[in-house]
C-alpha cells in the first residue's frame, strides 16, 4: 500500500457499506497497520447495537496506534469516552446549528457536495470535510462528478481542510495537494490496496 508515513494524515479511509463486522474490523486494522491514521466507519447495514460494538472495538484498536475512527449516527455519540469523533452526512450537516464535543481531541467531519454545505460546515466549526464526487466513482455511479476545475474552486473557497473523495487513487495524493486539497478520502482505492 502506498502510504507515505510523513503524509499518513493526508489519507482518509472510508469503510465500505457492508454488513460483515469481521471484514470491516479486518479492513480497519489492516489500514492502520500500513499507516492510515484517519478512518470513517461507515455501515448503514448494521443494526445500531452491532454498529456501536464494532465502533468501540475499532476505536480501542486505533487508540493504540494514535489513529482515529470517526463514526456515523447522532451527535449524541460524541458523549462516549471511547468516541474519537464523527462524520456527518450532508443531510445531517444541514440539520444542526450547534455540535458539542465531549473532549477537544474529538474530530467532526462532514460530507459536502456544494458551496452551501461547505459554508454550513464552516459555520459549525467542522474540523474537516470530504468534497465529492470529484471524479466518477464506482460506489456512487449515479452522481454527477464535480470535475477537477469545480473541485479546485470549491476547495479554494473552503476555510477548513478538504479531502477529495471520488475517483482518487492513493498515488494521486501529490496532485490533489497541488490542487489545494488537504488529502485524499476513498473507499475502493483503499480496499483494493489492502486486499492486494
FENTA-V174106 format. One record per residue. SS is DSSP state (helix for helix, strand for strand, loop for the rest). PSI is psi in degrees with one decimal (999 if undefined). Layout:
ss->(SS;SS)
psi->(PSI;PSI)
This chain:
ss->(loop;loop;loop;loop;helix;helix;helix;helix;helix;helix;strand;strand;strand;strand;loop;loop;loop;loop;loop;loop;helix;helix;helix;helix;helix;helix;helix;helix;helix;helix;helix;helix;helix;loop;loop;loop;loop;strand;strand;strand;strand;loop;loop;loop;loop;loop;loop;helix;helix;helix;helix;helix;helix;helix;helix;helix;helix;helix;helix;helix;helix;helix;helix;loop;loop;loop;loop;strand;strand;strand;strand;loop;loop;loop;helix;helix;helix;helix;helix;loop;loop;loop;loop;loop;strand;strand;strand;strand;loop;helix;helix;helix;helix;helix;helix;loop;loop;loop;loop;loop;loop;loop;loop;loop;loop;loop;strand;strand;strand;strand;strand;strand;loop;loop;helix;helix;helix;helix;helix;helix;helix;helix;helix;loop;loop;loop;loop;strand;strand;strand;strand;loop;loop;loop;loop;loop;loop;loop;loop;loop;loop;loop;loop;loop;loop;loop;loop;helix;helix;helix;helix;helix;helix;helix;helix;helix;helix;loop;loop;loop;strand;strand;strand;strand;strand;loop;loop;loop;loop;helix;helix;helix;helix;helix;helix;helix;helix;helix;loop;loop;loop;loop;strand;strand;strand;strand;loop;helix;helix;helix;helix;helix;helix;helix;helix;loop)
psi->(138.7;70.1;113.2;116.3;-28.0;-16.3;21.9;-31.1;-7.4;-4.4;130.3;105.5;124.8;120.3;152.0;157.3;80.5;165.0;5.5;105.0;-39.1;-44.1;-42.2;-45.4;-38.7;-48.9;-41.8;-49.2;-43.5;-42.9;-45.3;-41.9;-25.2;5.5;1.6;129.2;2.6;119.6;136.2;122.2;100.0;117.9;96.8;-7.8;-9.8;146.3;153.3;-51.2;-38.6;-42.0;-46.4;-39.4;-46.0;-42.1;-42.1;-45.0;-47.3;-41.3;-40.3;-44.9;-46.4;-37.2;-36.2;-16.8;14.8;31.2;164.8;137.5;122.0;132.8;166.9;164.9;-158.8;148.1;-15.5;-25.2;-23.7;-15.1;-4.4;134.0;-32.8;-14.6;120.7;-20.1;-173.4;159.0;117.8;137.5;158.9;-36.3;-39.0;-43.8;-43.6;-13.9;-23.5;149.9;-6.3;137.9;131.0;125.3;148.1;-41.7;152.5;-17.8;-10.1;147.5;143.7;123.3;164.6;147.1;128.4;147.6;-5.7;175.5;-34.7;-42.3;-37.0;-42.6;-44.6;-41.6;-40.0;-43.8;-34.2;1.6;40.6;143.8;-38.2;164.9;160.0;138.5;122.6;165.8;129.0;-48.0;169.2;145.3;146.4;-30.1;-20.9;63.4;-19.8;-14.9;135.7;123.4;151.0;-38.2;158.9;-45.2;-48.4;-39.2;-41.9;-43.9;-46.9;-40.2;-43.0;-30.5;-16.5;143.3;25.3;163.0;138.7;122.0;128.3;133.7;136.5;103.4;4.3;145.2;156.0;-35.8;-10.0;1.2;-52.9;-37.9;-42.3;-39.1;-40.8;-30.1;-3.4;-6.3;151.5;-31.2;-169.4;133.7;149.6;164.9;-73.2;-43.4;-34.9;-44.0;-44.0;-43.2;-40.0;-42.2;-12.1;999)
